[in-house]
Amino acid sequence: MKELTRAEEEIMQVLWQLESAFVKDIIEHLPEPKPAYNTVSTIVRILQQKGFVSHEAHGKSHKYAPLVSKDTYTRTFMKGFVKKYFSGSYKQMVSFFTKEENLSVSELEQLLDQLKKKSS
């Protein structure tokens, strides 16, 4: 699965939230300054070519829907992120964020509890 550009990810975040939308609906949910209609339309077509989005024709316009779930993309992206920046080690990643974010003992215990539940 290809990694999304920042603009593509922004569009996908809206589509994941709305589940399906016309370009005008996507634009409504984007932050200011709103991009041009043609810009969003082009990005959506690129997402379709990459296999992230499908469309359904409604007259001359198209309604778009995600083909890749947010969970699937996140899982794939995070695996690549950990491999690229932490030599594939989730332990190194957690250690990094623990130091950088100054996690409290309580937050670390919550993470450990989640890991224990997942491995059960």
Biopython code that builds the backbone (N, CA, C, O; Angstrom):
import numpy as np
from Bio.PDB.StructureBuilder import StructureBuilder

atoms = [
    (1, "MET", "N", (0.850, -1.181, 0.000)),
    (1, "MET", "CA", (0.000, 0.000, 0.000)),
    (1, "MET", "C", (0.890, 1.237, 0.000)),
    (1, "MET", "O", (1.854, 1.327, 0.760)),
    (2, "LYS", "N", (0.552, 2.176, -0.857)),
    (2, "LYS", "CA", (1.336, 3.403, -0.951)),
    (2, "LYS", "C", (1.020, 4.330, 0.216)),
    (2, "LYS", "O", (-0.080, 4.317, 0.766)),
    (3, "GLU", "N", (2.020, 5.136, 0.578)),
    (3, "GLU", "CA", (1.827, 6.140, 1.619)),
    (3, "GLU", "C", (1.131, 7.345, 1.003)),
    (3, "GLU", "O", (1.393, 7.704, -0.145)),
    (4, "LEU", "N", (0.256, 7.956, 1.760)),
    (4, "LEU", "CA", (-0.476, 9.117, 1.279)),
    (4, "LEU", "C", (0.336, 10.399, 1.480)),
    (4, "LEU", "O", (1.094, 10.520, 2.442)),
    (5, "THR", "N", (0.168, 11.348, 0.563)),
    (5, "THR", "CA", (0.743, 12.673, 0.771)),
    (5, "THR", "C", (-0.092, 13.370, 1.843)),
    (5, "THR", "O", (-1.160, 12.888, 2.220)),
    (6, "ARG", "N", (0.395, 14.485, 2.320)),
    (6, "ARG", "CA", (-0.342, 15.235, 3.350)),
    (6, "ARG", "C", (-1.727, 15.645, 2.838)),
    (6, "ARG", "O", (-2.717, 15.525, 3.560)),
    (7, "ALA", "N", (-1.794, 16.126, 1.600)),
    (7, "ALA", "CA", (-3.079, 16.557, 1.017)),
    (7, "ALA", "C", (-4.022, 15.371, 0.842)),
    (7, "ALA", "O", (-5.215, 15.473, 1.127)),
    (8, "GLU", "N", (-3.481, 14.238, 0.371)),
    (8, "GLU", "CA", (-4.309, 13.048, 0.191)),
    (8, "GLU", "C", (-4.836, 12.549, 1.533)),
    (8, "GLU", "O", (-5.996, 12.153, 1.644)),
    (9, "GLU", "N", (-3.988, 12.571, 2.538)),
    (9, "GLU", "CA", (-4.416, 12.114, 3.861)),
    (9, "GLU", "C", (-5.513, 13.015, 4.423)),
    (9, "GLU", "O", (-6.448, 12.534, 5.064)),
    (10, "GLU", "N", (-5.402, 14.305, 4.187)),
    (10, "GLU", "CA", (-6.426, 15.246, 4.656)),
    (10, "GLU", "C", (-7.780, 14.919, 4.024)),
    (10, "GLU", "O", (-8.809, 14.950, 4.700)),
    (11, "ILE", "N", (-7.777, 14.609, 2.738)),
    (11, "ILE", "CA", (-9.011, 14.238, 2.037)),
    (11, "ILE", "C", (-9.541, 12.910, 2.579)),
    (11, "ILE", "O", (-10.741, 12.763, 2.814)),
    (12, "MET", "N", (-8.638, 11.941, 2.775)),
    (12, "MET", "CA", (-9.058, 10.637, 3.294)),
    (12, "MET", "C", (-9.650, 10.765, 4.697)),
    (12, "MET", "O", (-10.619, 10.076, 5.018)),
    (13, "GLN", "N", (-9.092, 11.623, 5.524)),
    (13, "GLN", "CA", (-9.644, 11.817, 6.873)),
    (13, "GLN", "C", (-11.110, 12.241, 6.783)),
    (13, "GLN", "O", (-11.945, 11.768, 7.554)),
    (14, "VAL", "N", (-11.416, 13.125, 5.848)),
    (14, "VAL", "CA", (-12.805, 13.569, 5.659)),
    (14, "VAL", "C", (-13.663, 12.414, 5.149)),
    (14, "VAL", "O", (-14.768, 12.195, 5.645)),
    (15, "LEU", "N", (-13.159, 11.677, 4.165)),
    (15, "LEU", "CA", (-13.943, 10.555, 3.626)),
    (15, "LEU", "C", (-14.161, 9.466, 4.679)),
    (15, "LEU", "O", (-15.237, 8.871, 4.734)),
    (16, "TRP", "N", (-13.158, 9.199, 5.509)),
    (16, "TRP", "CA", (-13.346, 8.214, 6.583)),
    (16, "TRP", "C", (-14.420, 8.687, 7.551)),
    (16, "TRP", "O", (-15.206, 7.884, 8.056)),
    (17, "GLN", "N", (-14.452, 9.974, 7.807)),
    (17, "GLN", "CA", (-15.454, 10.529, 8.724)),
    (17, "GLN", "C", (-16.848, 10.479, 8.101)),
    (17, "GLN", "O", (-17.805, 10.069, 8.757)),
    (18, "LEU", "N", (-16.967, 10.893, 6.845)),
    (18, "LEU", "CA", (-18.283, 10.989, 6.196)),
    (18, "LEU", "C", (-18.761, 9.661, 5.597)),
    (18, "LEU", "O", (-19.959, 9.472, 5.389)),
    (19, "GLU", "N", (-17.843, 8.756, 5.324)),
    (19, "GLU", "CA", (-18.100, 7.437, 4.724)),
    (19, "GLU", "C", (-18.353, 7.503, 3.221)),
    (19, "GLU", "O", (-17.963, 6.581, 2.505)),
    (20, "SER", "N", (-18.979, 8.537, 2.727)),
    (20, "SER", "CA", (-19.089, 8.803, 1.289)),
    (20, "SER", "C", (-19.458, 10.269, 1.125)),
    (20, "SER", "O", (-20.149, 10.852, 1.961)),
    (21, "ALA", "N", (-18.975, 10.863, 0.009)),
    (21, "ALA", "CA", (-19.212, 12.298, -0.158)),
    (21, "ALA", "C", (-18.922, 12.745, -1.586)),
    (21, "ALA", "O", (-18.128, 12.139, -2.305)),
    (22, "PHE", "N", (-19.593, 13.825, -1.969)),
    (22, "PHE", "CA", (-19.285, 14.518, -3.203)),
    (22, "PHE", "C", (-18.122, 15.470, -2.905)),
    (22, "PHE", "O", (-17.844, 15.762, -1.741)),
    (23, "VAL", "N", (-17.453, 15.947, -3.935)),
    (23, "VAL", "CA", (-16.321, 16.857, -3.747)),
    (23, "VAL", "C", (-16.738, 18.074, -2.923)),
    (23, "VAL", "O", (-15.998, 18.508, -2.042)),
    (24, "LYS", "N", (-17.915, 18.622, -3.204)),
    (24, "LYS", "CA", (-18.375, 19.810, -2.458)),
    (24, "LYS", "C", (-18.530, 19.507, -0.964)),
    (24, "LYS", "O", (-18.280, 20.375, -0.127)),
    (25, "ASP", "N", (-18.941, 18.276, -0.626)),
    (25, "ASP", "CA", (-19.075, 17.881, 0.783)),
    (25, "ASP", "C", (-17.700, 17.793, 1.443)),
    (25, "ASP", "O", (-17.526, 18.191, 2.594)),
    (26, "ILE", "N", (-16.736, 17.271, 0.707)),
    (26, "ILE", "CA", (-15.373, 17.165, 1.232)),
    (26, "ILE", "C", (-14.836, 18.556, 1.535)),
    (26, "ILE", "O", (-14.266, 18.790, 2.600)),
    (27, "ILE", "N", (-15.019, 19.476, 0.594)),
    (27, "ILE", "CA", (-14.529, 20.848, 0.763)),
    (27, "ILE", "C", (-15.139, 21.486, 2.006)),
    (27, "ILE", "O", (-14.443, 22.174, 2.752)),
    (28, "GLU", "N", (-16.427, 21.265, 2.235)),
    (28, "GLU", "CA", (-17.106, 21.836, 3.413)),
    (28, "GLU", "C", (-16.442, 21.407, 4.722)),
    (28, "GLU", "O", (-16.455, 22.157, 5.699)),
    (29, "HIS", "N", (-15.864, 20.211, 4.746)),
    (29, "HIS", "CA", (-15.275, 19.682, 5.977)),
    (29, "HIS", "C", (-13.774, 19.949, 6.098)),
    (29, "HIS", "O", (-13.144, 19.518, 7.064)),
    (30, "LEU", "N", (-13.207, 20.648, 5.136)),
    (30, "LEU", "CA", (-11.790, 20.990, 5.194)),
    (30, "LEU", "C", (-11.603, 22.327, 5.892)),
    (30, "LEU", "O", (-12.486, 23.183, 5.842)),
    (31, "PRO", "N", (-10.461, 22.513, 6.543)),
    (31, "PRO", "CA", (-10.219, 23.776, 7.256)),
    (31, "PRO", "C", (-9.979, 24.942, 6.290)),
    (31, "PRO", "O", (-9.686, 24.751, 5.110)),
    (32, "GLU", "N", (-10.110, 26.123, 6.825)),
    (32, "GLU", "CA", (-9.813, 27.343, 6.056)),
    (32, "GLU", "C", (-8.304, 27.468, 5.905)),
    (32, "GLU", "O", (-7.579, 27.020, 6.794)),
    (33, "PRO", "N", (-7.809, 28.037, 4.857)),
    (33, "PRO", "CA", (-8.527, 28.449, 3.657)),
    (33, "PRO", "C", (-8.929, 27.229, 2.828)),
    (33, "PRO", "O", (-8.132, 26.312, 2.630)),
    (34, "LYS", "N", (-10.152, 27.229, 2.356)),
    (34, "LYS", "CA", (-10.681, 26.101, 1.579)),
    (34, "LYS", "C", (-9.943, 25.996, 0.241)),
    (34, "LYS", "O", (-9.743, 27.002, -0.441)),
    (35, "PRO", "N", (-9.544, 24.788, -0.129)),
    (35, "PRO", "CA", (-8.905, 24.621, -1.439)),
    (35, "PRO", "C", (-9.939, 24.758, -2.556)),
    (35, "PRO", "O", (-11.143, 24.656, -2.321)),
    (36, "ALA", "N", (-9.454, 24.988, -3.763)),
    (36, "ALA", "CA", (-10.332, 25.108, -4.924)),
    (36, "ALA", "C", (-10.982, 23.763, -5.229)),
    (36, "ALA", "O", (-10.412, 22.709, -4.950)),
    (37, "TYR", "N", (-12.161, 23.811, -5.795)),
    (37, "TYR", "CA", (-12.906, 22.604, -6.170)),
    (37, "TYR", "C", (-12.040, 21.699, -7.047)),
    (37, "TYR", "O", (-11.963, 20.493, -6.813)),
    (38, "ASN", "N", (-11.384, 22.287, -8.061)),
    (38, "ASN", "CA", (-10.574, 21.491, -8.987)),
    (38, "ASN", "C", (-9.404, 20.804, -8.275)),
    (38, "ASN", "O", (-9.019, 19.694, -8.643)),
    (39, "THR", "N", (-8.852, 21.448, -7.280)),
    (39, "THR", "CA", (-7.746, 20.861, -6.511)),
    (39, "THR", "C", (-8.223, 19.609, -5.785)),
    (39, "THR", "O", (-7.584, 18.560, -5.862)),
    (40, "VAL", "N", (-9.336, 19.721, -5.087)),
    (40, "VAL", "CA", (-9.877, 18.576, -4.344)),
    (40, "VAL", "C", (-10.290, 17.469, -5.310)),
    (40, "VAL", "O", (-10.036, 16.292, -5.055)),
    (41, "SER", "N", (-10.916, 17.842, -6.402)),
    (41, "SER", "CA", (-11.343, 16.867, -7.393)),
    (41, "SER", "C", (-10.136, 16.094, -7.946)),
    (41, "SER", "O", (-10.209, 14.878, -8.122)),
    (42, "THR", "N", (-9.046, 16.785, -8.214)),
    (42, "THR", "CA", (-7.831, 16.141, -8.717)),
    (42, "THR", "C", (-7.260, 15.180, -7.678)),
    (42, "THR", "O", (-6.870, 14.063, -8.018)),
    (43, "ILE", "N", (-7.209, 15.599, -6.426)),
    (43, "ILE", "CA", (-6.669, 14.743, -5.363)),
    (43, "ILE", "C", (-7.527, 13.491, -5.198)),
    (43, "ILE", "O", (-6.997, 12.396, -5.011)),
    (44, "VAL", "N", (-8.837, 13.646, -5.265)),
    (44, "VAL", "CA", (-9.734, 12.496, -5.135)),
    (44, "VAL", "C", (-9.517, 11.516, -6.288)),
    (44, "VAL", "O", (-9.525, 10.303, -6.084)),
    (45, "ARG", "N", (-9.326, 12.036, -7.483)),
    (45, "ARG", "CA", (-9.060, 11.151, -8.634)),
    (45, "ARG", "C", (-7.725, 10.418, -8.471)),
    (45, "ARG", "O", (-7.608, 9.251, -8.847)),
    (46, "ILE", "N", (-6.730, 11.094, -7.917)),
    (46, "ILE", "CA", (-5.438, 10.445, -7.642)),
    (46, "ILE", "C", (-5.632, 9.330, -6.613)),
    (46, "ILE", "O", (-5.071, 8.243, -6.751)),
    (47, "LEU", "N", (-6.434, 9.611, -5.577)),
    (47, "LEU", "CA", (-6.727, 8.591, -4.562)),
    (47, "LEU", "C", (-7.434, 7.392, -5.188)),
    (47, "LEU", "O", (-7.213, 6.248, -4.792)),
    (48, "GLN", "N", (-8.273, 7.670, -6.157)),
    (48, "GLN", "CA", (-8.971, 6.592, -6.860)),
    (48, "GLN", "C", (-7.967, 5.757, -7.663)),
    (48, "GLN", "O", (-8.038, 4.528, -7.659)),
    (49, "GLN", "N", (-7.040, 6.417, -8.346)),
    (49, "GLN", "CA", (-6.010, 5.703, -9.115)),
    (49, "GLN", "C", (-5.121, 4.858, -8.207)),
    (49, "GLN", "O", (-4.663, 3.786, -8.605)),
    (50, "LYS", "N", (-4.876, 5.338, -6.992)),
    (50, "LYS", "CA", (-4.045, 4.604, -6.034)),
    (50, "LYS", "C", (-4.811, 3.463, -5.358)),
    (50, "LYS", "O", (-4.217, 2.656, -4.642)),
    (51, "GLY", "N", (-6.115, 3.393, -5.581)),
    (51, "GLY", "CA", (-6.914, 2.320, -5.000)),
    (51, "GLY", "C", (-7.448, 2.601, -3.609)),
    (51, "GLY", "O", (-7.877, 1.677, -2.918)),
    (52, "PHE", "N", (-7.433, 3.855, -3.184)),
    (52, "PHE", "CA", (-7.936, 4.221, -1.864)),
    (52, "PHE", "C", (-9.416, 4.579, -1.873)),
    (52, "PHE", "O", (-10.087, 4.508, -0.843)),
    (53, "VAL", "N", (-9.923, 4.965, -3.050)),
    (53, "VAL", "CA", (-11.277, 5.522, -3.150)),
    (53, "VAL", "C", (-11.998, 4.917, -4.353)),
    (53, "VAL", "O", (-11.389, 4.643, -5.387)),
    (54, "SER", "N", (-13.305, 4.715, -4.197)),
    (54, "SER", "CA", (-14.152, 4.317, -5.324)),
    (54, "SER", "C", (-15.149, 5.447, -5.565)),
    (54, "SER", "O", (-15.269, 6.372, -4.761)),
    (55, "HIS", "N", (-15.857, 5.354, -6.681)),
    (55, "HIS", "CA", (-16.879, 6.374, -6.927)),
    (55, "HIS", "C", (-18.142, 5.734, -7.482)),
    (55, "HIS", "O", (-18.140, 4.640, -8.044)),
    (56, "GLU", "N", (-19.203, 6.473, -7.291)),
    (56, "GLU", "CA", (-20.513, 6.086, -7.803)),
    (56, "GLU", "C", (-21.025, 7.298, -8.597)),
    (56, "GLU", "O", (-21.094, 8.405, -8.064)),
    (57, "ALA", "N", (-21.377, 7.089, -9.848)),
    (57, "ALA", "CA", (-21.841, 8.190, -10.696)),
    (57, "ALA", "C", (-23.244, 8.625, -10.291)),
    (57, "ALA", "O", (-24.129, 7.800, -10.062)),
    (58, "HIS", "N", (-23.424, 9.933, -10.208)),
    (58, "HIS", "CA", (-24.726, 10.557, -9.953)),
    (58, "HIS", "C", (-24.878, 11.654, -10.998)),
    (58, "HIS", "O", (-24.551, 12.815, -10.753)),
    (59, "GLY", "N", (-25.384, 11.264, -12.173)),
    (59, "GLY", "CA", (-25.449, 12.225, -13.275)),
    (59, "GLY", "C", (-24.044, 12.575, -13.711)),
    (59, "GLY", "O", (-23.249, 11.693, -14.035)),
    (60, "LYS", "N", (-23.733, 13.875, -13.721)),
    (60, "LYS", "CA", (-22.403, 14.319, -14.124)),
    (60, "LYS", "C", (-21.414, 14.364, -12.961)),
    (60, "LYS", "O", (-20.220, 14.568, -13.177)),
    (61, "SER", "N", (-21.888, 14.180, -11.751)),
    (61, "SER", "CA", (-20.972, 14.228, -10.608)),
    (61, "SER", "C", (-20.757, 12.821, -10.049)),
    (61, "SER", "O", (-21.441, 11.867, -10.419)),
    (62, "HIS", "N", (-19.801, 12.732, -9.163)),
    (62, "HIS", "CA", (-19.448, 11.448, -8.563)),
    (62, "HIS", "C", (-19.457, 11.551, -7.050)),
    (62, "HIS", "O", (-19.058, 12.561, -6.471)),
    (63, "LYS", "N", (-19.922, 10.484, -6.429)),
    (63, "LYS", "CA", (-19.892, 10.377, -4.971)),
    (63, "LYS", "C", (-18.776, 9.388, -4.646)),
    (63, "LYS", "O", (-18.747, 8.271, -5.162)),
    (64, "TYR", "N", (-17.864, 9.816, -3.786)),
    (64, "TYR", "CA", (-16.678, 9.025, -3.478)),
    (64, "TYR", "C", (-16.786, 8.361, -2.116)),
    (64, "TYR", "O", (-17.408, 8.889, -1.194)),
    (65, "ALA", "N", (-16.168, 7.191, -2.008)),
    (65, "ALA", "CA", (-16.171, 6.438, -0.748)),
    (65, "ALA", "C", (-14.816, 5.749, -0.585)),
    (65, "ALA", "O", (-14.203, 5.340, -1.570)),
    (66, "PRO", "N", (-14.352, 5.623, 0.655)),
    (66, "PRO", "CA", (-13.067, 4.954, 0.879)),
    (66, "PRO", "C", (-13.137, 3.460, 0.590)),
    (66, "PRO", "O", (-14.116, 2.794, 0.930)),
    (67, "LEU", "N", (-12.093, 2.944, -0.040)),
    (67, "LEU", "CA", (-11.947, 1.502, -0.244)),
    (67, "LEU", "C", (-11.042, 0.908, 0.837)),
    (67, "LEU", "O", (-11.123, -0.279, 1.150)),
    (68, "VAL", "N", (-10.178, 1.757, 1.400)),
    (68, "VAL", "CA", (-9.248, 1.338, 2.446)),
    (68, "VAL", "C", (-9.734, 1.955, 3.757)),
    (68, "VAL", "O", (-9.949, 3.165, 3.840)),
    (69, "SER", "N", (-9.904, 1.122, 4.772)),
    (69, "SER", "CA", (-10.366, 1.646, 6.064)),
    (69, "SER", "C", (-9.251, 2.427, 6.752)),
    (69, "SER", "O", (-8.069, 2.238, 6.467)),
    (70, "LYS", "N", (-9.647, 3.292, 7.647)),
    (70, "LYS", "CA", (-8.686, 4.078, 8.414)),
    (70, "LYS", "C", (-7.788, 3.150, 9.235)),
    (70, "LYS", "O", (-6.581, 3.375, 9.310)),
    (71, "ASP", "N", (-8.354, 2.123, 9.842)),
    (71, "ASP", "CA", (-7.570, 1.170, 10.639)),
    (71, "ASP", "C", (-6.527, 0.453, 9.791)),
    (71, "ASP", "O", (-5.382, 0.299, 10.214)),
    (72, "THR", "N", (-6.916, 0.017, 8.603)),
    (72, "THR", "CA", (-5.982, -0.680, 7.713)),
    (72, "THR", "C", (-4.837, 0.238, 7.315)),
    (72, "THR", "O", (-3.673, -0.160, 7.353)),
    (73, "TYR", "N", (-5.170, 1.475, 6.931)),
    (73, "TYR", "CA", (-4.115, 2.419, 6.541)),
    (73, "TYR", "C", (-3.214, 2.741, 7.726)),
    (73, "TYR", "O", (-1.991, 2.762, 7.585)),
    (74, "THR", "N", (-3.798, 2.988, 8.878)),
    (74, "THR", "CA", (-3.011, 3.322, 10.069)),
    (74, "THR", "C", (-2.057, 2.193, 10.418)),
    (74, "THR", "O", (-0.884, 2.429, 10.707)),
    (75, "ARG", "N", (-2.555, 0.979, 10.392)),
    (75, "ARG", "CA", (-1.716, -0.189, 10.710)),
    (75, "ARG", "C", (-0.539, -0.278, 9.744)),
    (75, "ARG", "O", (0.601, -0.461, 10.172)),
    (76, "THR", "N", (-0.803, -0.150, 8.459)),
    (76, "THR", "CA", (0.246, -0.233, 7.439)),
    (76, "THR", "C", (1.232, 0.915, 7.577)),
    (76, "THR", "O", (2.445, 0.717, 7.508)),
    (77, "PHE", "N", (0.699, 2.127, 7.772)),
    (77, "PHE", "CA", (1.553, 3.303, 7.916)),
    (77, "PHE", "C", (2.454, 3.168, 9.142)),
    (77, "PHE", "O", (3.650, 3.453, 9.073)),
    (78, "MET", "N", (1.882, 2.736, 10.254)),
    (78, "MET", "CA", (2.671, 2.629, 11.488)),
    (78, "MET", "C", (3.760, 1.571, 11.369)),
    (78, "MET", "O", (4.861, 1.763, 11.885)),
    (79, "LYS", "N", (3.475, 0.461, 10.702)),
    (79, "LYS", "CA", (4.516, -0.557, 10.490)),
    (79, "LYS", "C", (5.680, 0.043, 9.712)),
    (79, "LYS", "O", (6.841, -0.177, 10.056)),
    (80, "GLY", "N", (5.370, 0.797, 8.668)),
    (80, "GLY", "CA", (6.408, 1.445, 7.871)),
    (80, "GLY", "C", (7.155, 2.502, 8.660)),
    (80, "GLY", "O", (8.374, 2.627, 8.544)),
    (81, "PHE", "N", (6.427, 3.262, 9.460)),
    (81, "PHE", "CA", (7.011, 4.307, 10.298)),
    (81, "PHE", "C", (7.997, 3.703, 11.298)),
    (81, "PHE", "O", (9.116, 4.193, 11.450)),
    (82, "VAL", "N", (7.578, 2.647, 11.968)),
    (82, "VAL", "CA", (8.440, 1.994, 12.959)),
    (82, "VAL", "C", (9.670, 1.400, 12.275)),
    (82, "VAL", "O", (10.781, 1.485, 12.800)),
    (83, "LYS", "N", (9.471, 0.808, 11.118)),
    (83, "LYS", "CA", (10.593, 0.216, 10.383)),
    (83, "LYS", "C", (11.577, 1.304, 9.948)),
    (83, "LYS", "O", (12.791, 1.143, 10.079)),
    (84, "LYS", "N", (11.046, 2.406, 9.433)),
    (84, "LYS", "CA", (11.872, 3.482, 8.885)),
    (84, "LYS", "C", (12.623, 4.265, 9.967)),
    (84, "LYS", "O", (13.801, 4.578, 9.799)),
    (85, "TYR", "N", (11.952, 4.578, 11.064)),
    (85, "TYR", "CA", (12.542, 5.459, 12.068)),
    (85, "TYR", "C", (13.063, 4.753, 13.319)),
    (85, "TYR", "O", (13.855, 5.329, 14.065)),
    (86, "PHE", "N", (12.634, 3.525, 13.554)),
    (86, "PHE", "CA", (13.017, 2.833, 14.784)),
    (86, "PHE", "C", (13.543, 1.423, 14.518)),
    (86, "PHE", "O", (13.461, 0.554, 15.387)),
    (87, "SER", "N", (14.077, 1.196, 13.330)),
    (87, "SER", "CA", (14.663, -0.093, 12.946)),
    (87, "SER", "C", (13.704, -1.255, 13.193)),
    (87, "SER", "O", (14.131, -2.364, 13.513)),
    (88, "GLY", "N", (12.426, -0.996, 13.045)),
    (88, "GLY", "CA", (11.425, -2.049, 13.214)),
    (88, "GLY", "C", (11.113, -2.395, 14.660)),
    (88, "GLY", "O", (10.384, -3.350, 14.926)),
    (89, "SER", "N", (11.654, -1.634, 15.588)),
    (89, "SER", "CA", (11.481, -1.944, 17.011)),
    (89, "SER", "C", (10.410, -1.059, 17.657)),
    (89, "SER", "O", (10.581, 0.151, 17.801)),
    (90, "TYR", "N", (9.306, -1.699, 18.039)),
    (90, "TYR", "CA", (8.261, -0.958, 18.750)),
    (90, "TYR", "C", (8.757, -0.546, 20.130)),
    (90, "TYR", "O", (8.332, 0.476, 20.668)),
    (91, "LYS", "N", (9.648, -1.334, 20.695)),
    (91, "LYS", "CA", (10.235, -1.001, 21.998)),
    (91, "LYS", "C", (10.996, 0.319, 21.908)),
    (91, "LYS", "O", (10.870, 1.172, 22.786)),
    (92, "GLN", "N", (11.791, 0.487, 20.842)),
    (92, "GLN", "CA", (12.523, 1.741, 20.643)),
    (92, "GLN", "C", (11.553, 2.905, 20.450)),
    (92, "GLN", "O", (11.784, 3.999, 20.964)),
    (93, "MET", "N", (10.472, 2.673, 19.712)),
    (93, "MET", "CA", (9.495, 3.725, 19.477)),
    (93, "MET", "C", (8.847, 4.166, 20.786)),
    (93, "MET", "O", (8.743, 5.360, 21.067)),
    (94, "VAL", "N", (8.415, 3.191, 21.582)),
    (94, "VAL", "CA", (7.771, 3.513, 22.860)),
    (94, "VAL", "C", (8.761, 4.233, 23.772)),
    (94, "VAL", "O", (8.402, 5.194, 24.452)),
    (95, "SER", "N", (10.001, 3.764, 23.782)),
    (95, "SER", "CA", (11.036, 4.397, 24.593)),
    (95, "SER", "C", (11.234, 5.850, 24.163)),
    (95, "SER", "O", (11.340, 6.743, 25.004)),
    (96, "PHE", "N", (11.282, 6.079, 22.861)),
    (96, "PHE", "CA", (11.440, 7.436, 22.335)),
    (96, "PHE", "C", (10.302, 8.344, 22.795)),
    (96, "PHE", "O", (10.539, 9.435, 23.315)),
    (97, "PHE", "N", (9.059, 7.882, 22.598)),
    (97, "PHE", "CA", (7.917, 8.717, 22.959)),
    (97, "PHE", "C", (7.776, 8.865, 24.474)),
    (97, "PHE", "O", (7.266, 9.875, 24.958)),
    (98, "THR", "N", (8.221, 7.876, 25.205)),
    (98, "THR", "CA", (8.195, 7.987, 26.670)),
    (98, "THR", "C", (9.100, 9.125, 27.106)),
    (98, "THR", "O", (8.725, 9.930, 27.958)),
    (99, "LYS", "N", (10.285, 9.194, 26.527)),
    (99, "LYS", "CA", (11.233, 10.260, 26.866)),
    (99, "LYS", "C", (10.758, 11.609, 26.357)),
    (99, "LYS", "O", (10.802, 12.601, 27.085)),
    (100, "GLU", "N", (10.305, 11.651, 25.108)),
    (100, "GLU", "CA", (9.911, 12.916, 24.480)),
    (100, "GLU", "C", (8.649, 13.509, 25.073)),
    (100, "GLU", "O", (8.537, 14.727, 25.207)),
    (101, "GLU", "N", (7.707, 12.669, 25.426)),
    (101, "GLU", "CA", (6.407, 13.152, 25.886)),
    (101, "GLU", "C", (6.287, 13.153, 27.404)),
    (101, "GLU", "O", (5.253, 13.535, 27.953)),
    (102, "ASN", "N", (7.348, 12.725, 28.076)),
    (102, "ASN", "CA", (7.327, 12.671, 29.548)),
    (102, "ASN", "C", (6.068, 11.989, 30.065)),
    (102, "ASN", "O", (5.320, 12.567, 30.853)),
    (103, "LEU", "N", (5.838, 10.764, 29.621)),
    (103, "LEU", "CA", (4.671, 10.015, 30.061)),
    (103, "LEU", "C", (4.735, 9.767, 31.560)),
    (103, "LEU", "O", (5.799, 9.495, 32.116)),
    (104, "SER", "N", (3.599, 9.864, 32.190)),
    (104, "SER", "CA", (3.528, 9.604, 33.629)),
    (104, "SER", "C", (3.514, 8.099, 33.876)),
    (104, "SER", "O", (3.292, 7.306, 32.960)),
    (105, "VAL", "N", (3.751, 7.728, 35.107)),
    (105, "VAL", "CA", (3.710, 6.320, 35.493)),
    (105, "VAL", "C", (2.316, 5.760, 35.210)),
    (105, "VAL", "O", (2.181, 4.628, 34.747)),
    (106, "SER", "N", (1.295, 6.544, 35.486)),
    (106, "SER", "CA", (-0.084, 6.122, 35.243)),
    (106, "SER", "C", (-0.315, 5.836, 33.761)),
    (106, "SER", "O", (-0.933, 4.830, 33.411)),
    (107, "GLU", "N", (0.183, 6.727, 32.880)),
    (107, "GLU", "CA", (0.018, 6.524, 31.437)),
    (107, "GLU", "C", (0.769, 5.275, 30.971)),
    (107, "GLU", "O", (0.267, 4.523, 30.136)),
    (108, "LEU", "N", (1.964, 5.055, 31.508)),
    (108, "LEU", "CA", (2.729, 3.850, 31.167)),
    (108, "LEU", "C", (2.000, 2.596, 31.628)),
    (108, "LEU", "O", (1.975, 1.592, 30.915)),
    (109, "GLU", "N", (1.405, 2.647, 32.823)),
    (109, "GLU", "CA", (0.643, 1.498, 33.330)),
    (109, "GLU", "C", (-0.563, 1.213, 32.428)),
    (109, "GLU", "O", (-0.890, 0.052, 32.180)),
    (110, "GLN", "N", (-1.218, 2.258, 31.941)),
    (110, "GLN", "CA", (-2.352, 2.081, 31.038)),
    (110, "GLN", "C", (-1.907, 1.411, 29.745)),
    (110, "GLN", "O", (-2.591, 0.527, 29.230)),
    (111, "LEU", "N", (-0.747, 1.838, 29.219)),
    (111, "LEU", "CA", (-0.214, 1.208, 28.008)),
    (111, "LEU", "C", (0.090, -0.270, 28.260)),
    (111, "LEU", "O", (-0.230, -1.122, 27.431)),
    (112, "LEU", "N", (0.700, -0.567, 29.392)),
    (112, "LEU", "CA", (1.005, -1.957, 29.734)),
    (112, "LEU", "C", (-0.266, -2.786, 29.862)),
    (112, "LEU", "O", (-0.312, -3.927, 29.405)),
    (113, "ASP", "N", (-1.290, -2.223, 30.477)),
    (113, "ASP", "CA", (-2.571, -2.925, 30.609)),
    (113, "ASP", "C", (-3.158, -3.236, 29.235)),
    (113, "ASP", "O", (-3.663, -4.335, 29.005)),
    (114, "GLN", "N", (-3.090, -2.272, 28.329)),
    (114, "GLN", "CA", (-3.616, -2.488, 26.974)),
    (114, "GLN", "C", (-2.837, -3.601, 26.271)),
    (114, "GLN", "O", (-3.421, -4.451, 25.600)),
    (115, "LEU", "N", (-1.521, -3.584, 26.432)),
    (115, "LEU", "CA", (-0.705, -4.628, 25.806)),
    (115, "LEU", "C", (-1.020, -5.999, 26.394)),
    (115, "LEU", "O", (-1.085, -6.987, 25.664)),
    (116, "LYS", "N", (-1.213, -6.062, 27.691)),
    (116, "LYS", "CA", (-1.545, -7.332, 28.345)),
    (116, "LYS", "C", (-2.885, -7.871, 27.857)),
    (116, "LYS", "O", (-3.030, -9.067, 27.605)),
    (117, "LYS", "N", (-3.863, -6.976, 27.727)),
    (117, "LYS", "CA", (-5.186, -7.379, 27.250)),
    (117, "LYS", "C", (-5.110, -7.896, 25.821)),
    (117, "LYS", "O", (-5.775, -8.872, 25.473)),
    (118, "LYS", "N", (-4.296, -7.239, 24.988)),
    (118, "LYS", "CA", (-4.176, -7.629, 23.587)),
    (118, "LYS", "C", (-3.513, -8.998, 23.459)),
    (118, "LYS", "O", (-3.873, -9.782, 22.581)),
    (119, "SER", "N", (-2.547, -9.289, 24.330)),
    (119, "SER", "CA", (-1.839, -10.566, 24.228)),
    (119, "SER", "C", (-2.597, -11.706, 24.913)),
    (119, "SER", "O", (-2.195, -12.864, 24.795)),
    (120, "SER", "N", (-3.664, -11.404, 25.612)),
    (120, "SER", "CA", (-4.440, -12.439, 26.301)),
    (120, "SER", "C", (-5.349, -13.188, 25.358)),
    (120, "SER", "O", (-6.069, -14.092, 25.782)),
]
sb = StructureBuilder()
sb.init_structure("model")
sb.init_model(0)
sb.init_chain("A")
sb.init_seg("    ")
for serial, (resi, resn, name, xyz) in enumerate(atoms, 1):
    if name == "N":
        sb.init_residue(resn, " ", resi, " ")
    sb.init_atom(name, np.array(xyz, "f"), 0.0, 1.0, " ", f" {name:<3s}", serial, name[0])
structure = sb.get_structure()
